[in-house]
């Protein structure tokens, strides 16, 4: 967002974009990743693969994975990876 004073030209500084992806539980953070730029399906799947290593089989603690319905999370590959664990 740019703010200008009367008769002043607005300018924006170019900045880097970072994305943060946390996996939270009642006990705290299970897995956290911060990366430059946005997530792709491949990088999100890699995050979930690492997260699954920190999770337990159902019905133990940290055994349920809840995600929103963003399109990046709807791949058949991701579903198969999660169900295989």
Backbone as XML, in Angstrom:
<?xml version="1.0"?>
<chain id="A" units="angstrom">
  <residue number="1" name="UNK">
    <atom name="N" x="0.843" y="-1.160" z="0.000"/>
    <atom name="CA" x="0.000" y="0.000" z="0.000"/>
    <atom name="C" x="0.894" y="1.230" z="0.000"/>
  </residue>
  <residue number="2" name="UNK">
    <atom name="N" x="0.551" y="2.222" z="-0.795"/>
    <atom name="CA" x="1.309" y="3.461" z="-0.871"/>
    <atom name="C" x="0.496" y="4.593" z="-0.268"/>
  </residue>
  <residue number="3" name="UNK">
    <atom name="N" x="1.171" y="5.429" z="0.453"/>
    <atom name="CA" x="0.537" y="6.618" z="1.023"/>
    <atom name="C" x="1.238" y="7.826" z="0.425"/>
  </residue>
  <residue number="4" name="UNK">
    <atom name="N" x="0.470" y="8.789" z="-0.042"/>
    <atom name="CA" x="1.076" y="9.972" z="-0.638"/>
    <atom name="C" x="0.653" y="11.217" z="0.117"/>
  </residue>
  <residue number="5" name="UNK">
    <atom name="N" x="1.542" y="12.141" z="0.166"/>
    <atom name="CA" x="1.212" y="13.474" z="0.645"/>
    <atom name="C" x="0.793" y="14.283" z="-0.570"/>
  </residue>
  <residue number="6" name="UNK">
    <atom name="N" x="0.110" y="15.342" z="-0.363"/>
    <atom name="CA" x="-0.330" y="16.177" z="-1.475"/>
    <atom name="C" x="0.872" y="16.561" z="-2.335"/>
  </residue>
  <residue number="7" name="UNK">
    <atom name="N" x="0.733" y="16.367" z="-3.626"/>
    <atom name="CA" x="1.753" y="16.716" z="-4.619"/>
    <atom name="C" x="2.997" y="15.840" z="-4.529"/>
  </residue>
  <residue number="8" name="UNK">
    <atom name="N" x="2.931" y="14.721" z="-3.821"/>
    <atom name="CA" x="4.054" y="13.788" z="-3.763"/>
    <atom name="C" x="3.723" y="12.558" z="-4.598"/>
  </residue>
  <residue number="9" name="UNK">
    <atom name="N" x="4.733" y="11.960" z="-5.151"/>
    <atom name="CA" x="4.528" y="10.765" z="-5.956"/>
    <atom name="C" x="4.600" y="9.525" z="-5.062"/>
  </residue>
  <residue number="10" name="UNK">
    <atom name="N" x="3.688" y="8.600" z="-5.285"/>
    <atom name="CA" x="3.691" y="7.354" z="-4.520"/>
    <atom name="C" x="4.775" y="6.426" z="-5.054"/>
  </residue>
  <residue number="11" name="UNK">
    <atom name="N" x="5.356" y="5.638" z="-4.184"/>
    <atom name="CA" x="6.321" y="4.637" z="-4.611"/>
    <atom name="C" x="6.190" y="3.417" z="-3.706"/>
  </residue>
  <residue number="12" name="UNK">
    <atom name="N" x="6.504" y="2.300" z="-4.254"/>
    <atom name="CA" x="6.498" y="1.043" z="-3.510"/>
    <atom name="C" x="7.892" y="0.453" z="-3.571"/>
  </residue>
  <residue number="13" name="UNK">
    <atom name="N" x="8.319" y="-0.098" z="-2.459"/>
    <atom name="CA" x="9.589" y="-0.800" z="-2.437"/>
    <atom name="C" x="9.339" y="-2.251" z="-2.810"/>
  </residue>
  <residue number="14" name="UNK">
    <atom name="N" x="10.168" y="-2.787" z="-3.673"/>
    <atom name="CA" x="10.047" y="-4.194" z="-4.028"/>
    <atom name="C" x="10.524" y="-5.034" z="-2.854"/>
  </residue>
  <residue number="15" name="UNK">
    <atom name="N" x="9.773" y="-6.031" z="-2.521"/>
    <atom name="CA" x="10.162" y="-6.878" z="-1.404"/>
    <atom name="C" x="10.043" y="-8.340" z="-1.812"/>
  </residue>
  <residue number="16" name="UNK">
    <atom name="N" x="10.671" y="-9.180" z="-1.037"/>
    <atom name="CA" x="10.602" y="-10.615" z="-1.286"/>
    <atom name="C" x="9.306" y="-11.165" z="-0.713"/>
  </residue>
  <residue number="17" name="UNK">
    <atom name="N" x="8.791" y="-12.189" z="-1.341"/>
    <atom name="CA" x="7.585" y="-12.852" z="-0.853"/>
    <atom name="C" x="8.002" y="-14.131" z="-0.136"/>
  </residue>
  <residue number="18" name="UNK">
    <atom name="N" x="7.468" y="-14.318" z="1.046"/>
    <atom name="CA" x="7.704" y="-15.531" z="1.811"/>
    <atom name="C" x="6.371" y="-16.192" z="2.107"/>
  </residue>
  <residue number="19" name="UNK">
    <atom name="N" x="6.367" y="-17.502" z="2.143"/>
    <atom name="CA" x="5.182" y="-18.268" z="2.519"/>
    <atom name="C" x="5.522" y="-19.080" z="3.756"/>
  </residue>
  <residue number="20" name="UNK">
    <atom name="N" x="4.590" y="-19.119" z="4.691"/>
    <atom name="CA" x="4.775" y="-19.903" z="5.905"/>
    <atom name="C" x="3.667" y="-20.942" z="5.973"/>
  </residue>
  <residue number="21" name="UNK">
    <atom name="N" x="4.057" y="-22.162" z="6.241"/>
    <atom name="CA" x="3.100" y="-23.256" z="6.318"/>
    <atom name="C" x="3.289" y="-23.971" z="7.654"/>
  </residue>
  <residue number="22" name="UNK">
    <atom name="N" x="2.404" y="-23.708" z="8.627"/>
    <atom name="CA" x="2.501" y="-24.389" z="9.920"/>
    <atom name="C" x="1.534" y="-25.566" z="10.005"/>
  </residue>
  <residue number="23" name="UNK">
    <atom name="N" x="1.907" y="-26.582" z="10.736"/>
    <atom name="CA" x="1.014" y="-27.687" z="11.081"/>
    <atom name="C" x="0.903" y="-27.676" z="12.597"/>
  </residue>
  <residue number="24" name="UNK">
    <atom name="N" x="-0.285" y="-27.379" z="13.094"/>
    <atom name="CA" x="-0.500" y="-27.181" z="14.523"/>
    <atom name="C" x="-1.260" y="-28.336" z="15.141"/>
  </residue>
  <residue number="25" name="UNK">
    <atom name="N" x="-0.969" y="-28.590" z="16.400"/>
    <atom name="CA" x="-1.720" y="-29.572" z="17.175"/>
    <atom name="C" x="-2.077" y="-28.931" z="18.512"/>
  </residue>
  <residue number="26" name="UNK">
    <atom name="N" x="-2.816" y="-29.646" z="19.331"/>
    <atom name="CA" x="-3.136" y="-29.134" z="20.663"/>
    <atom name="C" x="-1.882" y="-28.976" z="21.514"/>
  </residue>
  <residue number="27" name="UNK">
    <atom name="N" x="-0.833" y="-29.723" z="21.180"/>
    <atom name="CA" x="0.418" y="-29.672" z="21.932"/>
    <atom name="C" x="1.401" y="-28.637" z="21.406"/>
  </residue>
  <residue number="28" name="UNK">
    <atom name="N" x="1.117" y="-28.031" z="20.269"/>
    <atom name="CA" x="2.019" y="-27.038" z="19.695"/>
    <atom name="C" x="2.228" y="-27.263" z="18.208"/>
  </residue>
  <residue number="29" name="UNK">
    <atom name="N" x="3.391" y="-26.872" z="17.729"/>
    <atom name="CA" x="3.709" y="-26.962" z="16.303"/>
    <atom name="C" x="4.304" y="-28.338" z="15.995"/>
  </residue>
  <residue number="30" name="UNK">
    <atom name="N" x="3.673" y="-29.056" z="15.079"/>
    <atom name="CA" x="4.196" y="-30.353" z="14.639"/>
    <atom name="C" x="5.269" y="-30.187" z="13.573"/>
  </residue>
  <residue number="31" name="UNK">
    <atom name="N" x="5.036" y="-29.236" z="12.680"/>
    <atom name="CA" x="5.971" y="-29.009" z="11.576"/>
    <atom name="C" x="5.751" y="-27.590" z="11.070"/>
  </residue>
  <residue number="32" name="UNK">
    <atom name="N" x="6.812" y="-26.924" z="10.709"/>
    <atom name="CA" x="6.726" y="-25.548" z="10.223"/>
    <atom name="C" x="7.740" y="-25.370" z="9.111"/>
  </residue>
  <residue number="33" name="UNK">
    <atom name="N" x="7.311" y="-24.701" z="8.059"/>
    <atom name="CA" x="8.216" y="-24.438" z="6.942"/>
    <atom name="C" x="7.982" y="-23.015" z="6.454"/>
  </residue>
  <residue number="34" name="UNK">
    <atom name="N" x="9.071" y="-22.296" z="6.260"/>
    <atom name="CA" x="9.024" y="-20.956" z="5.676"/>
    <atom name="C" x="9.886" y="-21.004" z="4.434"/>
  </residue>
  <residue number="35" name="UNK">
    <atom name="N" x="9.322" y="-20.558" z="3.323"/>
    <atom name="CA" x="10.089" y="-20.595" z="2.080"/>
    <atom name="C" x="9.865" y="-19.319" z="1.293"/>
  </residue>
  <residue number="36" name="UNK">
    <atom name="N" x="10.818" y="-19.013" z="0.474"/>
    <atom name="CA" x="10.698" y="-17.860" z="-0.402"/>
    <atom name="C" x="9.755" y="-18.229" z="-1.544"/>
  </residue>
  <residue number="37" name="UNK">
    <atom name="N" x="8.880" y="-17.336" z="-1.887"/>
    <atom name="CA" x="7.880" y="-17.506" z="-2.952"/>
    <atom name="C" x="6.709" y="-18.366" z="-2.480"/>
  </residue>
  <residue number="38" name="UNK">
    <atom name="N" x="5.874" y="-18.741" z="-3.421"/>
    <atom name="CA" x="4.640" y="-19.460" z="-3.110"/>
    <atom name="C" x="4.832" y="-20.967" z="-3.184"/>
  </residue>
  <residue number="39" name="UNK">
    <atom name="N" x="3.896" y="-21.684" z="-2.577"/>
    <atom name="CA" x="3.905" y="-23.136" z="-2.639"/>
    <atom name="C" x="3.285" y="-23.618" z="-3.943"/>
  </residue>
  <residue number="40" name="UNK">
    <atom name="N" x="3.848" y="-24.684" z="-4.466"/>
    <atom name="CA" x="3.280" y="-25.390" z="-5.615"/>
    <atom name="C" x="2.716" y="-26.710" z="-5.093"/>
  </residue>
  <residue number="41" name="UNK">
    <atom name="N" x="2.047" y="-27.446" z="-5.933"/>
    <atom name="CA" x="1.550" y="-28.765" z="-5.519"/>
    <atom name="C" x="2.702" y="-29.656" z="-5.072"/>
  </residue>
  <residue number="42" name="UNK">
    <atom name="N" x="3.807" y="-29.600" z="-5.784"/>
    <atom name="CA" x="4.957" y="-30.444" z="-5.454"/>
    <atom name="C" x="5.561" y="-30.059" z="-4.108"/>
  </residue>
  <residue number="43" name="UNK">
    <atom name="N" x="5.755" y="-28.764" z="-3.864"/>
    <atom name="CA" x="6.353" y="-28.352" z="-2.592"/>
    <atom name="C" x="5.392" y="-28.580" z="-1.428"/>
  </residue>
  <residue number="44" name="UNK">
    <atom name="N" x="4.080" y="-28.423" z="-1.663"/>
    <atom name="CA" x="3.107" y="-28.705" z="-0.610"/>
    <atom name="C" x="3.093" y="-30.196" z="-0.290"/>
  </residue>
  <residue number="45" name="UNK">
    <atom name="N" x="3.138" y="-31.047" z="-1.314"/>
    <atom name="CA" x="3.177" y="-32.493" z="-1.088"/>
    <atom name="C" x="4.420" y="-32.894" z="-0.299"/>
  </residue>
  <residue number="46" name="UNK">
    <atom name="N" x="5.551" y="-32.261" z="-0.574"/>
    <atom name="CA" x="6.781" y="-32.546" z="0.172"/>
    <atom name="C" x="6.620" y="-32.140" z="1.636"/>
  </residue>
  <residue number="47" name="UNK">
    <atom name="N" x="5.958" y="-31.008" z="1.883"/>
    <atom name="CA" x="5.688" y="-30.574" z="3.257"/>
    <atom name="C" x="4.833" y="-31.617" z="3.978"/>
  </residue>
  <residue number="48" name="UNK">
    <atom name="N" x="3.761" y="-32.073" z="3.333"/>
    <atom name="CA" x="2.863" y="-33.059" z="3.947"/>
    <atom name="C" x="3.594" y="-34.376" z="4.186"/>
  </residue>
  <residue number="49" name="UNK">
    <atom name="N" x="4.453" y="-34.780" z="3.269"/>
    <atom name="CA" x="5.220" y="-36.013" z="3.437"/>
    <atom name="C" x="6.072" y="-35.944" z="4.700"/>
  </residue>
  <residue number="50" name="UNK">
    <atom name="N" x="6.725" y="-34.814" z="4.930"/>
    <atom name="CA" x="7.524" y="-34.626" z="6.143"/>
    <atom name="C" x="6.629" y="-34.556" z="7.373"/>
  </residue>
  <residue number="51" name="UNK">
    <atom name="N" x="5.496" y="-33.872" z="7.251"/>
    <atom name="CA" x="4.558" y="-33.781" z="8.367"/>
    <atom name="C" x="4.067" y="-35.161" z="8.788"/>
  </residue>
  <residue number="52" name="UNK">
    <atom name="N" x="3.755" y="-36.008" z="7.835"/>
    <atom name="CA" x="3.238" y="-37.343" z="8.155"/>
    <atom name="C" x="4.231" y="-38.160" z="8.974"/>
  </residue>
  <residue number="53" name="UNK">
    <atom name="N" x="5.527" y="-37.880" z="8.820"/>
    <atom name="CA" x="6.542" y="-38.550" z="9.642"/>
    <atom name="C" x="6.400" y="-38.171" z="11.112"/>
  </residue>
  <residue number="54" name="UNK">
    <atom name="N" x="5.825" y="-36.995" z="11.401"/>
    <atom name="CA" x="5.647" y="-36.513" z="12.774"/>
    <atom name="C" x="4.272" y="-36.850" z="13.348"/>
  </residue>
  <residue number="55" name="UNK">
    <atom name="N" x="3.449" y="-37.520" z="12.571"/>
    <atom name="CA" x="2.102" y="-37.870" z="13.019"/>
    <atom name="C" x="2.045" y="-39.342" z="13.425"/>
  </residue>
  <residue number="56" name="UNK">
    <atom name="N" x="0.969" y="-39.705" z="14.128"/>
    <atom name="CA" x="0.782" y="-41.069" z="14.627"/>
    <atom name="C" x="-0.402" y="-41.728" z="13.938"/>
  </residue>
  <residue number="57" name="UNK">
    <atom name="N" x="-0.460" y="-43.063" z="13.976"/>
    <atom name="CA" x="-1.633" y="-43.761" z="13.439"/>
    <atom name="C" x="-2.881" y="-43.436" z="14.264"/>
  </residue>
  <residue number="58" name="UNK">
    <atom name="N" x="-4.024" y="-43.441" z="13.607"/>
    <atom name="CA" x="-5.302" y="-43.202" z="14.282"/>
    <atom name="C" x="-5.586" y="-44.369" z="15.212"/>
  </residue>
  <residue number="59" name="UNK">
    <atom name="N" x="-6.062" y="-44.177" z="16.393"/>
    <atom name="CA" x="-6.621" y="-42.992" z="17.037"/>
    <atom name="C" x="-5.687" y="-42.334" z="18.044"/>
  </residue>
  <residue number="60" name="UNK">
    <atom name="N" x="-4.392" y="-42.426" z="17.876"/>
    <atom name="CA" x="-3.450" y="-41.814" z="18.816"/>
    <atom name="C" x="-3.460" y="-40.297" z="18.669"/>
  </residue>
  <residue number="61" name="UNK">
    <atom name="N" x="-2.759" y="-39.623" z="19.595"/>
    <atom name="CA" x="-2.604" y="-38.169" z="19.483"/>
    <atom name="C" x="-1.907" y="-37.828" z="18.174"/>
  </residue>
  <residue number="62" name="UNK">
    <atom name="N" x="-2.223" y="-36.663" z="17.640"/>
    <atom name="CA" x="-1.621" y="-36.169" z="16.391"/>
    <atom name="C" x="-1.830" y="-37.151" z="15.237"/>
  </residue>
  <residue number="63" name="UNK">
    <atom name="N" x="-3.050" y="-37.654" z="15.115"/>
    <atom name="CA" x="-3.333" y="-38.632" z="14.064"/>
    <atom name="C" x="-4.365" y="-38.159" z="13.046"/>
  </residue>
  <residue number="64" name="UNK">
    <atom name="N" x="-4.910" y="-36.962" z="13.215"/>
    <atom name="CA" x="-5.939" y="-36.449" z="12.310"/>
    <atom name="C" x="-5.395" y="-35.230" z="11.576"/>
  </residue>
  <residue number="65" name="UNK">
    <atom name="N" x="-5.546" y="-35.217" z="10.276"/>
    <atom name="CA" x="-5.072" y="-34.122" z="9.432"/>
    <atom name="C" x="-6.284" y="-33.378" z="8.878"/>
  </residue>
  <residue number="66" name="UNK">
    <atom name="N" x="-6.372" y="-32.083" z="9.156"/>
    <atom name="CA" x="-7.473" y="-31.250" z="8.667"/>
    <atom name="C" x="-6.880" y="-30.162" z="7.785"/>
  </residue>
  <residue number="67" name="UNK">
    <atom name="N" x="-7.411" y="-30.034" z="6.558"/>
    <atom name="CA" x="-6.945" y="-29.013" z="5.624"/>
    <atom name="C" x="-8.147" y="-28.280" z="5.046"/>
  </residue>
  <residue number="68" name="UNK">
    <atom name="N" x="-7.911" y="-27.071" z="4.553"/>
    <atom name="CA" x="-8.979" y="-26.360" z="3.860"/>
    <atom name="C" x="-9.120" y="-26.931" z="2.449"/>
  </residue>
  <residue number="69" name="UNK">
    <atom name="N" x="-10.007" y="-26.359" z="1.662"/>
    <atom name="CA" x="-10.266" y="-26.930" z="0.338"/>
    <atom name="C" x="-9.601" y="-26.150" z="-0.797"/>
  </residue>
  <residue number="70" name="UNK">
    <atom name="N" x="-8.443" y="-25.572" z="-0.543"/>
    <atom name="CA" x="-7.702" y="-24.886" z="-1.605"/>
    <atom name="C" x="-7.330" y="-25.890" z="-2.697"/>
  </residue>
  <residue number="71" name="UNK">
    <atom name="N" x="-7.293" y="-25.432" z="-3.923"/>
    <atom name="CA" x="-7.059" y="-26.334" z="-5.057"/>
    <atom name="C" x="-5.712" y="-27.045" z="-4.975"/>
  </residue>
  <residue number="72" name="UNK">
    <atom name="N" x="-4.722" y="-26.439" z="-4.343"/>
    <atom name="CA" x="-3.395" y="-27.051" z="-4.228"/>
    <atom name="C" x="-3.445" y="-28.336" z="-3.398"/>
  </residue>
  <residue number="73" name="UNK">
    <atom name="N" x="-4.498" y="-28.503" z="-2.602"/>
    <atom name="CA" x="-4.609" y="-29.653" z="-1.711"/>
    <atom name="C" x="-5.533" y="-30.747" z="-2.248"/>
  </residue>
  <residue number="74" name="UNK">
    <atom name="N" x="-5.914" y="-30.680" z="-3.505"/>
    <atom name="CA" x="-6.905" y="-31.611" z="-4.046"/>
    <atom name="C" x="-6.340" y="-32.642" z="-5.018"/>
  </residue>
  <residue number="75" name="UNK">
    <atom name="N" x="-5.045" y="-32.817" z="-5.060"/>
    <atom name="CA" x="-4.469" y="-33.755" z="-6.031"/>
    <atom name="C" x="-4.669" y="-35.203" z="-5.586"/>
  </residue>
  <residue number="76" name="UNK">
    <atom name="N" x="-4.819" y="-36.071" z="-6.556"/>
    <atom name="CA" x="-4.950" y="-37.507" z="-6.271"/>
    <atom name="C" x="-3.674" y="-38.039" z="-5.630"/>
  </residue>
  <residue number="77" name="UNK">
    <atom name="N" x="-2.539" y="-37.511" z="-6.061"/>
    <atom name="CA" x="-1.247" y="-37.938" z="-5.502"/>
    <atom name="C" x="-1.192" y="-37.659" z="-4.002"/>
  </residue>
  <residue number="78" name="UNK">
    <atom name="N" x="-1.643" y="-36.477" z="-3.586"/>
    <atom name="CA" x="-1.636" y="-36.116" z="-2.167"/>
    <atom name="C" x="-2.572" y="-37.032" z="-1.381"/>
  </residue>
  <residue number="79" name="UNK">
    <atom name="N" x="-3.749" y="-37.256" z="-1.910"/>
    <atom name="CA" x="-4.719" y="-38.132" z="-1.227"/>
    <atom name="C" x="-4.151" y="-39.538" z="-1.041"/>
  </residue>
  <residue number="80" name="UNK">
    <atom name="N" x="-3.534" y="-40.071" z="-2.086"/>
    <atom name="CA" x="-2.944" y="-41.408" z="-2.003"/>
    <atom name="C" x="-1.818" y="-41.456" z="-0.981"/>
  </residue>
  <residue number="81" name="UNK">
    <atom name="N" x="-0.995" y="-40.411" z="-0.943"/>
    <atom name="CA" x="0.112" y="-40.357" z="0.004"/>
    <atom name="C" x="-0.409" y="-40.370" z="1.441"/>
  </residue>
  <residue number="82" name="UNK">
    <atom name="N" x="-1.454" y="-39.590" z="1.707"/>
    <atom name="CA" x="-2.012" y="-39.515" z="3.058"/>
    <atom name="C" x="-2.678" y="-40.836" z="3.433"/>
  </residue>
  <residue number="83" name="UNK">
    <atom name="N" x="-3.459" y="-41.393" z="2.538"/>
    <atom name="CA" x="-4.168" y="-42.640" z="2.840"/>
    <atom name="C" x="-3.222" y="-43.826" z="2.998"/>
  </residue>
  <residue number="84" name="UNK">
    <atom name="N" x="-2.058" y="-43.776" z="2.355"/>
    <atom name="CA" x="-1.078" y="-44.860" z="2.465"/>
    <atom name="C" x="-0.449" y="-44.919" z="3.851"/>
  </residue>
  <residue number="85" name="UNK">
    <atom name="N" x="-0.483" y="-43.809" z="4.565"/>
    <atom name="CA" x="0.095" y="-43.773" z="5.908"/>
    <atom name="C" x="-0.920" y="-44.243" z="6.913"/>
  </residue>
</chain>
